[in-house]
Amino acid sequence: MIRQGFLFWVLLVGGAGVALFLLKYEVQAREERLARINSEIIRTQEAIQVLRAEWSYLNRPDRLADLAQRHLDLVPAGGRQIAVSLAAVPEARPVITPDGLPLATKPRPGDPLVYAPLDKPQPVLAAQRSVQ
């Protein structure tokens, strides 16, 4: 009986030792992976900062104005290019509900909205005309 108890405890301690040994190397491997991921995150953040600096440099208003003047043939808008009446301005598409009915009130957050297709005109309620 004592031999069986002793053998049980030796095997239990040996198994615990092996388990701790394997756990130690698993933790070390995961720590190395975490260190690699953290260094990659730092490199990526530095690259993002460099790209933001380049973007700011390339989007300077004086530089863009100079490029537009050199490469685009733009002239100031003339009086004939401006719409003479409101009839020349295209009408906005009405917002309709999923039922296919025009929306007469201002939408609430979370309401599903569907926009009317361009090919078939939707009726516009008087309440919408006054809003537009």
DSSP file (Angstrom, degrees, kcal/mol; ACC not computed):
  #  RESIDUE AA STRUCTURE BP1 BP2  ACC     N-H-->O    O-->H-N    N-H-->O    O-->H-N    TCO  KAPPA ALPHA  PHI   PSI    X-CA   Y-CA   Z-CA
    1    1 A M     >        0   0    0      0, 0.0     4,-2.1     0, 0.0     5,-0.2   0.000 360.0 360.0 360.0 -41.4    0.0    0.0    0.0
    2    2 A I  H  >  +     0   0    0      1,-0.2     4,-2.8     2,-0.2     5,-0.2   0.891 360.0  53.8 -66.9 -38.1    2.8    2.4    0.8
    3    3 A R  H  > S+     0   0    0      1,-0.2     4,-2.8     2,-0.2    -1,-0.2   0.906 108.7  48.7 -62.8 -40.5    4.5    1.6   -2.4
    4    4 A Q  H  > S+     0   0    0      2,-0.2     4,-2.4     1,-0.2    -1,-0.2   0.909 113.0  47.0 -66.9 -41.3    1.4    2.4   -4.4
    5    5 A G  H  X S+     0   0    0     -4,-2.1     4,-2.3     2,-0.2    -2,-0.2   0.914 114.2  47.6 -64.7 -42.9    0.9    5.7   -2.6
    6    6 A F  H  X S+     0   0    0     -4,-2.8     4,-2.5     2,-0.2    -2,-0.2   0.930 112.9  48.4 -63.8 -45.2    4.6    6.6   -3.1
    7    7 A L  H  X S+     0   0    0     -4,-2.8     4,-2.5    -5,-0.2     5,-0.2   0.891 110.0  53.0 -62.6 -39.7    4.4    5.7   -6.7
    8    8 A F  H  X S+     0   0    0     -4,-2.4     4,-2.4    -5,-0.2    -1,-0.2   0.938 111.5  44.9 -59.8 -47.8    1.2    7.8   -7.1
    9    9 A W  H  X S+     0   0    0     -4,-2.3     4,-2.8     2,-0.2     5,-0.2   0.874 112.1  51.7 -68.1 -36.9    2.8   10.9   -5.6
   10   10 A V  H  X S+     0   0    0     -4,-2.5     4,-2.7     2,-0.2    -1,-0.2   0.935 112.8  45.4 -63.6 -45.4    6.0   10.5   -7.6
   11   11 A L  H  X S+     0   0    0     -4,-2.5     4,-2.7     2,-0.2    -2,-0.2   0.889 113.2  50.5 -65.1 -38.5    4.0   10.2  -10.8
   12   12 A L  H  X S+     0   0    0     -4,-2.4     4,-2.3    -5,-0.2    -2,-0.2   0.929 113.6  44.2 -64.6 -45.7    1.8   13.2   -9.8
   13   13 A V  H  X S+     0   0    0     -4,-2.8     4,-2.3     2,-0.2    -2,-0.2   0.905 114.8  49.6 -66.7 -40.6    4.9   15.3   -9.1
   14   14 A G  H  X S+     0   0    0     -4,-2.7     4,-2.4    -5,-0.2    -2,-0.2   0.918 111.8  48.1 -63.4 -43.4    6.6   14.2  -12.3
   15   15 A G  H  X S+     0   0    0     -4,-2.7     4,-2.6     1,-0.2    -2,-0.2   0.897 111.5  50.1 -64.1 -40.5    3.5   15.0  -14.3
   16   16 A A  H  X S+     0   0    0     -4,-2.3     4,-2.6     2,-0.2    -1,-0.2   0.897 110.2  51.1 -64.6 -39.0    3.1   18.4  -12.7
   17   17 A G  H  X S+     0   0    0     -4,-2.3     4,-2.4     2,-0.2    -2,-0.2   0.927 111.7  46.0 -63.7 -45.1    6.8   19.1  -13.5
   18   18 A V  H  X S+     0   0    0     -4,-2.4     4,-2.6     2,-0.2     5,-0.2   0.914 112.8  50.9 -63.1 -42.6    6.4   18.1  -17.1
   19   19 A A  H  X S+     0   0    0     -4,-2.6     4,-2.5     1,-0.2    -2,-0.2   0.918 111.7  46.7 -62.5 -43.1    3.2   20.2  -17.4
   20   20 A L  H  X S+     0   0    0     -4,-2.6     4,-2.5     2,-0.2    -1,-0.2   0.883 110.9  53.2 -65.1 -38.4    5.0   23.2  -15.9
   21   21 A F  H  X S+     0   0    0     -4,-2.4     4,-1.7     2,-0.2    -2,-0.2   0.940 112.9  43.0 -61.5 -47.6    7.9   22.7  -18.2
   22   22 A L  H  X S+     0   0    0     -4,-2.6     4,-1.9     1,-0.2    -2,-0.2   0.885 113.5  52.1 -66.2 -38.9    5.6   22.7  -21.3
   23   23 A L  H  X S+     0   0    0     -4,-2.5     4,-2.5    -5,-0.2    -1,-0.2   0.882 105.4  55.7 -63.9 -38.9    3.6   25.6  -19.9
   24   24 A K  H  X S+     0   0    0     -4,-2.5     4,-2.2     1,-0.2    -1,-0.2   0.932 110.3  44.0 -60.1 -46.3    6.8   27.7  -19.4
   25   25 A Y  H  X S+     0   0    0     -4,-1.7     4,-2.2     2,-0.2    -1,-0.2   0.837 111.6  53.9 -71.2 -31.3    7.8   27.2  -23.1
   26   26 A E  H  X S+     0   0    0     -4,-1.9     4,-2.2     2,-0.2    -1,-0.2   0.920 110.0  47.5 -65.2 -42.9    4.3   27.9  -24.3
   27   27 A V  H  X S+     0   0    0     -4,-2.5     4,-2.3     2,-0.2    -2,-0.2   0.905 111.3  50.9 -65.1 -41.5    4.3   31.2  -22.3
   28   28 A Q  H  X S+     0   0    0     -4,-2.2     4,-2.2     2,-0.2    -1,-0.2   0.909 109.9  50.0 -62.5 -42.3    7.7   32.2  -23.7
   29   29 A A  H  X S+     0   0    0     -4,-2.2     4,-2.2     1,-0.2    -1,-0.2   0.908 112.1  47.4 -63.5 -41.4    6.6   31.5  -27.3
   30   30 A R  H  X S+     0   0    0     -4,-2.2     4,-2.5     2,-0.2    -1,-0.2   0.870 110.0  52.5 -69.3 -35.2    3.5   33.6  -26.8
   31   31 A E  H  X S+     0   0    0     -4,-2.3     4,-2.3     2,-0.2    -2,-0.2   0.896 109.8  49.2 -65.8 -39.4    5.5   36.5  -25.2
   32   32 A E  H  X S+     0   0    0     -4,-2.2     4,-2.3     2,-0.2    -2,-0.2   0.913 111.6  49.0 -64.6 -41.8    7.8   36.4  -28.2
   33   33 A R  H  X S+     0   0    0     -4,-2.2     4,-2.5     2,-0.2    -2,-0.2   0.913 111.0  50.4 -63.3 -41.8    4.8   36.5  -30.5
   34   34 A L  H  X S+     0   0    0     -4,-2.5     4,-2.6     1,-0.2    -2,-0.2   0.896 109.4  51.0 -62.8 -40.5    3.3   39.4  -28.5
   35   35 A A  H  X S+     0   0    0     -4,-2.3     4,-2.3     2,-0.2    -1,-0.2   0.906 110.6  49.0 -64.1 -40.8    6.6   41.3  -28.7
   36   36 A R  H  X S+     0   0    0     -4,-2.3     4,-2.1     2,-0.2    -2,-0.2   0.918 112.2  48.1 -64.0 -42.6    6.8   40.8  -32.5
   37   37 A I  H  X S+     0   0    0     -4,-2.5     4,-2.3     2,-0.2    -2,-0.2   0.907 111.5  50.3 -65.3 -41.0    3.2   42.0  -32.9
   38   38 A N  H  X S+     0   0    0     -4,-2.6     4,-2.2     1,-0.2    -1,-0.2   0.903 110.7  48.8 -64.3 -40.6    3.8   45.1  -30.7
   39   39 A S  H  X S+     0   0    0     -4,-2.3     4,-2.3     1,-0.2    -1,-0.2   0.872 110.9  50.9 -67.6 -34.3    6.9   46.0  -32.7
   40   40 A E  H  X S+     0   0    0     -4,-2.1     4,-2.4     2,-0.2    -2,-0.2   0.891 108.7  51.6 -67.1 -38.8    4.9   45.6  -35.9
   41   41 A I  H  X S+     0   0    0     -4,-2.3     4,-2.6     2,-0.2    -2,-0.2   0.915 110.1  49.2 -62.5 -42.6    2.2   47.9  -34.5
   42   42 A I  H  X S+     0   0    0     -4,-2.2     4,-2.3     2,-0.2    -2,-0.2   0.919 111.3  49.0 -64.1 -43.1    4.9   50.5  -33.7
   43   43 A R  H  X S+     0   0    0     -4,-2.3     4,-2.2     1,-0.2    -1,-0.2   0.904 112.2  49.1 -62.6 -40.3    6.3   50.3  -37.2
   44   44 A T  H  X S+     0   0    0     -4,-2.4     4,-2.3     2,-0.2    -2,-0.2   0.910 110.2  50.3 -66.2 -41.9    2.9   50.7  -38.7
   45   45 A Q  H  X S+     0   0    0     -4,-2.6     4,-2.1     2,-0.2    -1,-0.2   0.893 110.7  49.8 -63.4 -38.8    2.0   53.7  -36.5
   46   46 A E  H  X S+     0   0    0     -4,-2.3     4,-2.1     2,-0.2    -1,-0.2   0.901 110.3  50.3 -65.3 -39.8    5.3   55.3  -37.5
   47   47 A A  H  X S+     0   0    0     -4,-2.2     4,-2.5     1,-0.2    -2,-0.2   0.889 109.1  52.1 -65.0 -38.0    4.5   54.7  -41.2
   48   48 A I  H  X S+     0   0    0     -4,-2.3     4,-2.5     2,-0.2    -2,-0.2   0.903 108.4  50.8 -64.1 -40.7    1.1   56.2  -40.7
   49   49 A Q  H  X S+     0   0    0     -4,-2.1     4,-2.1     2,-0.2    -2,-0.2   0.903 110.7  49.0 -63.6 -40.3    2.6   59.3  -39.2
   50   50 A V  H  X S+     0   0    0     -4,-2.1     4,-2.4     2,-0.2    -2,-0.2   0.924 112.0  48.6 -64.3 -43.6    5.0   59.6  -42.2
   51   51 A L  H  X S+     0   0    0     -4,-2.5     4,-2.7     1,-0.2    -2,-0.2   0.885 110.2  51.2 -65.3 -38.1    2.1   59.2  -44.6
   52   52 A R  H  X S+     0   0    0     -4,-2.5     4,-2.5     2,-0.2    -1,-0.2   0.904 110.2  49.8 -64.7 -39.4    0.0   61.8  -42.8
   53   53 A A  H  X S+     0   0    0     -4,-2.1     4,-2.2     2,-0.2    -2,-0.2   0.923 112.2  47.2 -64.5 -43.2    3.0   64.2  -42.9
   54   54 A E  H  X S+     0   0    0     -4,-2.4     4,-2.8     2,-0.2    -2,-0.2   0.909 111.5  51.6 -63.1 -41.2    3.4   63.6  -46.7
   55   55 A W  H  X S+     0   0    0     -4,-2.7     4,-1.7     1,-0.2    -2,-0.2   0.917 110.3  48.4 -61.9 -43.3   -0.4   64.0  -47.2
   56   56 A S  H  < S+     0   0    0     -4,-2.5    -1,-0.2     1,-0.2    -2,-0.2   0.899 112.9  48.8 -63.2 -39.9   -0.3   67.4  -45.3
   57   57 A Y  H >< S+     0   0    0     -4,-2.2     3,-1.1     1,-0.2    -2,-0.2   0.925 113.2  45.8 -65.9 -44.2    2.7   68.5  -47.4
   58   58 A L  H 3< S+     0   0    0     -4,-2.8    -1,-0.2     1,-0.2    -2,-0.2   0.736 110.4  54.7 -73.7 -21.4    1.1   67.5  -50.7
   59   59 A N  T 3< S+     0   0    0     -4,-1.7    -1,-0.2    -5,-0.2    -2,-0.2   0.104  71.0 139.0-100.7  22.6   -2.3   69.1  -49.8
   60   60 A R    <>  -     0   0    0     -3,-1.1     4,-2.6     1,-0.1     5,-0.2  -0.476  57.0-131.1 -64.0 134.9   -1.0   72.6  -49.1
   61   61 A P  H  > S+     0   0    0      0, 0.0     4,-2.5     0, 0.0     5,-0.2   0.874 105.6  52.1 -58.4 -39.2   -3.5   75.1  -50.5
   62   62 A D  H  > S+     0   0    0      2,-0.2     4,-1.9     1,-0.2     5,-0.1   0.897 111.6  47.0 -65.9 -37.8   -0.7   77.2  -52.2
   63   63 A R  H  > S+     0   0    0     -3,-0.2     4,-2.5     2,-0.2    -1,-0.2   0.919 113.5  47.7 -67.8 -43.9    0.7   74.0  -53.9
   64   64 A L  H  X S+     0   0    0     -4,-2.6     4,-2.7     2,-0.2    -2,-0.2   0.890 110.8  51.5 -65.4 -38.3   -2.7   72.9  -55.0
   65   65 A A  H  X S+     0   0    0     -4,-2.5     4,-2.2    -5,-0.2    -1,-0.2   0.909 111.0  48.6 -64.0 -40.7   -3.6   76.3  -56.4
   66   66 A D  H  X S+     0   0    0     -4,-1.9     4,-2.1     2,-0.2    -2,-0.2   0.918 112.9  47.2 -65.3 -43.3   -0.3   76.4  -58.3
   67   67 A L  H  X S+     0   0    0     -4,-2.5     4,-2.7     2,-0.2     5,-0.3   0.907 111.9  50.5 -64.7 -41.5   -0.9   72.9  -59.8
   68   68 A A  H  X S+     0   0    0     -4,-2.7     4,-2.0     1,-0.2     6,-0.3   0.898 111.4  48.6 -63.0 -40.2   -4.5   73.8  -60.7
   69   69 A Q  H  < S+     0   0    0     -4,-2.2    -1,-0.2    -5,-0.2    -2,-0.2   0.881 116.9  42.0 -67.7 -37.7   -3.3   76.9  -62.5
   70   70 A R  H  < S+     0   0    0     -4,-2.1    -2,-0.2    -5,-0.2    -1,-0.2   0.872 127.6  26.2 -77.2 -36.8   -0.6   75.1  -64.4
   71   71 A H  H  < S+     0   0    0     -4,-2.7     2,-0.4    -5,-0.2    -3,-0.2   0.618 109.2  66.7-109.8 -14.2   -2.5   71.9  -65.4
   72   72 A L     <  -     0   0    0     -4,-2.0     2,-1.2    -5,-0.3    -1,-0.0  -0.901  66.0-142.9-112.6 138.8   -6.2   72.8  -65.5
   73   73 A D        +     0   0    0     -2,-0.4     2,-0.4     2,-0.0    -4,-0.1  -0.538  45.1 155.5 -94.7  67.5   -7.7   75.2  -68.0
   74   74 A L        -     0   0    0     -2,-1.2    -2,-0.1    -6,-0.3     3,-0.0  -0.752  19.7-176.7 -98.5 142.0  -10.2   76.7  -65.6
   75   75 A V        -     0   0    0     -2,-0.4     3,-0.1     1,-0.0    -2,-0.0  -0.914  39.4 -84.4-128.6 158.5  -11.7   80.2  -66.0
   76   76 A P        -     0   0    0      0, 0.0     2,-0.2     0, 0.0    -1,-0.0  -0.289  56.5 -94.8 -61.0 149.4  -14.1   82.1  -63.7
   77   77 A A        -     0   0    0      1,-0.1     2,-0.1     2,-0.1    -3,-0.0  -0.439  41.1-140.5 -68.4 134.6  -17.7   81.2  -64.1
   78   78 A G    >>  -     0   0    0     -2,-0.2     3,-0.8    -3,-0.1     4,-0.5  -0.401  24.7-103.9 -89.9 171.1  -19.6   83.6  -66.5
   79   79 A G  G >4 S+     0   0    0      1,-0.2     3,-0.6     2,-0.2    -1,-0.1   0.804 118.8  57.4 -65.1 -30.4  -23.1   84.9  -66.0
   80   80 A R  G 34 S+     0   0    0      1,-0.2    -1,-0.2     4,-0.0     4,-0.1   0.700  99.1  60.2 -75.9 -18.1  -24.5   82.6  -68.7
   81   81 A Q  G <4 S+     0   0    0     -3,-0.8     2,-0.4     2,-0.1    -1,-0.2   0.681  88.8  84.8 -82.0 -16.7  -23.2   79.5  -66.8
   82   82 A I  S << S-     0   0    0     -3,-0.6     2,-0.0    -4,-0.5     0, 0.0  -0.699  94.9-101.8 -87.7 137.0  -25.3   80.4  -63.7
   83   83 A A        -     0   0    0     -2,-0.4    -1,-0.1     1,-0.1    -2,-0.1  -0.312  24.4-153.2 -60.4 134.5  -28.9   79.1  -63.8
   84   84 A V  S    S+     0   0    0     -4,-0.1     2,-0.3     1,-0.1    -1,-0.1   0.856  73.2  11.4 -78.7 -37.0  -31.4   81.9  -64.7
   85   85 A S  S >  S-     0   0    0      1,-0.0     3,-1.0     0, 0.0     4,-0.3  -0.865  76.6-107.6-137.0 169.6  -34.4   80.5  -62.8
   86   86 A L  G >  S+     0   0    0     -2,-0.3     3,-1.0     1,-0.2    -1,-0.0   0.695 110.7  73.4 -70.9 -18.3  -35.2   77.7  -60.4
   87   87 A A  G 3  S+     0   0    0      1,-0.2    -1,-0.2     4,-0.0     4,-0.1   0.785  90.5  58.3 -66.0 -25.6  -36.9   75.8  -63.2
   88   88 A A  G <  S+     0   0    0     -3,-1.0    -1,-0.2     2,-0.1    -2,-0.2   0.658  88.6  88.1 -77.8 -15.5  -33.4   75.0  -64.6
   89   89 A V  S <  S-     0   0    0     -3,-1.0     2,-0.0    -4,-0.3    -3,-0.0  -0.719  87.2-117.5 -85.5 128.1  -32.4   73.3  -61.3
   90   90 A P        -     0   0    0      0, 0.0     2,-0.2     0, 0.0    -2,-0.1  -0.337  30.7-110.1 -66.4 147.3  -33.3   69.6  -61.2
   91   91 A E        -     0   0    0     -4,-0.1     2,-0.1     1,-0.1    -4,-0.0  -0.527  32.0-112.9 -78.7 141.4  -35.8   68.5  -58.6
   92   92 A A        -     0   0    0     -2,-0.2    -1,-0.1     1,-0.1    40,-0.0  -0.419  32.8-106.7 -71.7 147.8  -34.6   66.4  -55.7
   93   93 A R        -     0   0    0     -2,-0.1     2,-0.1     1,-0.1    -1,-0.1  -0.557  37.8-117.8 -72.6 136.7  -35.8   62.9  -55.5
   94   94 A P        -     0   0    0      0, 0.0    22,-1.4     0, 0.0     2,-0.5  -0.447  22.1-118.5 -74.6 150.5  -38.4   62.4  -52.7
   95   95 A V  E     -A  115   0A   0      8,-0.2     8,-2.8    20,-0.2     2,-0.3  -0.762  35.4-168.0 -86.8 130.6  -37.6   60.1  -49.8
   96   96 A I  E     -AB 114 102A   0     18,-2.3    18,-2.3    -2,-0.5    26,-0.0  -0.851  18.5-118.1-121.0 157.6  -40.0   57.2  -49.6
   97   97 A T    >   -     0   0    0      4,-3.0     3,-2.2    -2,-0.3    16,-0.1  -0.352  40.3 -97.2 -82.2 168.8  -40.7   54.6  -46.9
   98   98 A P  T 3  S+     0   0    0      0, 0.0    -1,-0.1     0, 0.0    15,-0.1   0.727 123.8  65.9 -60.8 -19.0  -40.3   50.9  -47.5
   99   99 A D  T 3  S-     0   0    0      2,-0.2    -3,-0.0     1,-0.0     0, 0.0   0.629 118.6-111.1 -74.7 -12.2  -44.1   50.8  -48.2
  100  100 A G  S <  S+     0   0    0     -3,-2.2    -1,-0.0     1,-0.3    16,-0.0   0.507  77.9 127.3  93.3   6.5  -43.5   53.0  -51.3
  101  101 A L        -     0   0    0      1,-0.1    -4,-3.0    21,-0.1    -1,-0.3  -0.752  66.6-104.4 -96.9 143.0  -45.2   56.0  -49.8
  102  102 A P  B     -B   96   0A   0      0, 0.0     2,-0.7     0, 0.0    -6,-0.3  -0.326  34.1-115.4 -63.2 148.0  -43.5   59.4  -49.7
  103  103 A L        -     0   0    0     -8,-2.8    -8,-0.2     1,-0.2    22,-0.1  -0.768  31.1-177.5 -88.1 116.9  -42.2   60.5  -46.3
  104  104 A A        +     0   0    0     -2,-0.7     2,-0.2     2,-0.1    -1,-0.2   0.668  63.0  50.1 -91.1 -18.0  -44.1   63.6  -45.2
  105  105 A T  S    S-     0   0    0      1,-0.1     3,-0.1     3,-0.0    23,-0.0  -0.710  99.0 -82.8-117.8 168.9  -42.2   64.2  -41.9
  106  106 A K        -     0   0    0     -2,-0.2    -2,-0.1     1,-0.1    -1,-0.1  -0.512  56.6-108.3 -68.7 133.3  -38.6   64.4  -41.0
  107  107 A P        -     0   0    0      0, 0.0    -1,-0.1     0, 0.0     3,-0.0  -0.320  27.0-134.2 -67.3 146.4  -37.1   60.9  -40.5
  108  108 A R    >   -     0   0    0      1,-0.1     3,-2.0    -3,-0.1     2,-0.1  -0.647  37.2 -85.3 -92.2 155.2  -36.3   59.8  -37.0
  109  109 A P  T 3  S+     0   0    0      0, 0.0    -1,-0.1     0, 0.0     0, 0.0  -0.397 117.2  24.2 -60.4 133.6  -33.1   58.0  -36.2
  110  110 A G  T 3  S+     0   0    0      1,-0.3     0, 0.0    -2,-0.1     0, 0.0   0.274  86.3 132.1  94.8 -10.3  -33.4   54.3  -36.9
  111  111 A D    <   -     0   0    0     -3,-2.0    -1,-0.3     1,-0.1     2,-0.3  -0.589  60.4-122.4 -73.6 133.0  -36.2   54.6  -39.4
  112  112 A P        -     0   0    0      0, 0.0     2,-0.4     0, 0.0    -1,-0.1  -0.611  33.3-167.5 -75.1 133.5  -35.5   52.6  -42.6
  113  113 A L        -     0   0    0     -2,-0.3     2,-0.4   -16,-0.1   -16,-0.2  -0.929  13.1-165.0-123.2 146.9  -35.5   54.8  -45.7
  114  114 A V  E     -A   96   0A   0    -18,-2.3   -18,-2.3    -2,-0.4     2,-0.3  -0.996  19.4-133.2-127.8 134.4  -35.6   54.0  -49.4
  115  115 A Y  E     -A   95   0A   0     -2,-0.4   -20,-0.2   -20,-0.2   -18,-0.0  -0.690  28.1-108.5 -89.9 142.5  -34.8   56.5  -52.0
  116  116 A A        -     0   0    0    -22,-1.4    -1,-0.1    -2,-0.3   -23,-0.1  -0.402  36.9-110.6 -67.4 140.0  -37.1   56.8  -55.0
  117  117 A P        -     0   0    0      0, 0.0     3,-0.3     0, 0.0    -1,-0.1  -0.345  18.8-127.6 -68.7 155.3  -35.6   55.5  -58.3
  118  118 A L  S    S+     0   0    0      1,-0.2    -2,-0.1     3,-0.1     0, 0.0   0.785  99.0  65.3 -74.4 -27.8  -34.8   58.1  -61.0
  119  119 A D  S    S+     0   0    0      1,-0.2    -1,-0.2     2,-0.0    -3,-0.0   0.781 103.8  41.3 -74.4 -26.2  -36.7   56.4  -63.8
  120  120 A K  S    S-     0   0    0     -3,-0.3    -1,-0.2     0, 0.0     2,-0.1  -0.975  85.1-127.4-124.0 125.2  -40.2   56.7  -62.3
  121  121 A P        -     0   0    0      0, 0.0    -3,-0.1     0, 0.0   -28,-0.0  -0.382  19.6-143.1 -69.8 144.2  -41.3   60.0  -60.6
  122  122 A Q        -     0   0    0     -5,-0.1     2,-0.1    -2,-0.1   -21,-0.1  -0.814  25.1-102.6-104.0 145.3  -42.8   59.7  -57.2
  123  123 A P        -     0   0    0      0, 0.0     2,-0.5     0, 0.0    -1,-0.0  -0.421  32.9-143.7 -67.3 142.8  -45.7   61.9  -56.0
  124  124 A V        -     0   0    0     -2,-0.1   -20,-0.0   -22,-0.1     2,-0.0  -0.931  11.6-132.2-111.5 127.7  -44.7   64.7  -53.7
  125  125 A L     >  -     0   0    0     -2,-0.5     4,-1.9     1,-0.1     3,-0.4  -0.340  22.3-114.7 -74.2 159.2  -46.9   65.7  -50.8
  126  126 A A  H  > S+     0   0    0      1,-0.2     4,-1.8     2,-0.2     5,-0.2   0.844 117.0  58.9 -62.8 -33.4  -47.8   69.3  -50.2
  127  127 A A  H  > S+     0   0    0      1,-0.2     4,-1.1     2,-0.2    -1,-0.2   0.862 106.5  48.1 -65.1 -34.2  -45.9   69.1  -46.9
  128  128 A Q  H  > S+     0   0    0     -3,-0.4     4,-2.4     2,-0.2    -2,-0.2   0.883 106.8  55.8 -72.8 -37.7  -42.7   68.1  -48.8
  129  129 A R  H  < S+     0   0    0     -4,-1.9    -2,-0.2     1,-0.2    -1,-0.2   0.892 106.8  50.0 -61.1 -38.7  -43.1   70.9  -51.3
  130  130 A S  H  < S+     0   0    0     -4,-1.8    -1,-0.2     1,-0.2    -2,-0.2   0.834 110.9  50.1 -70.1 -30.0  -43.2   73.5  -48.6
  131  131 A V  H  <        0   0    0     -4,-1.1    -2,-0.2     1,-0.2    -1,-0.2   0.888 360.0 360.0 -72.7 -39.2  -40.0   72.0  -47.0
  132  132 A Q     <        0   0    0     -4,-2.4    -1,-0.2    -5,-0.1    -2,-0.2   0.504 360.0 360.0 -73.6 360.0  -38.1   72.0  -50.3
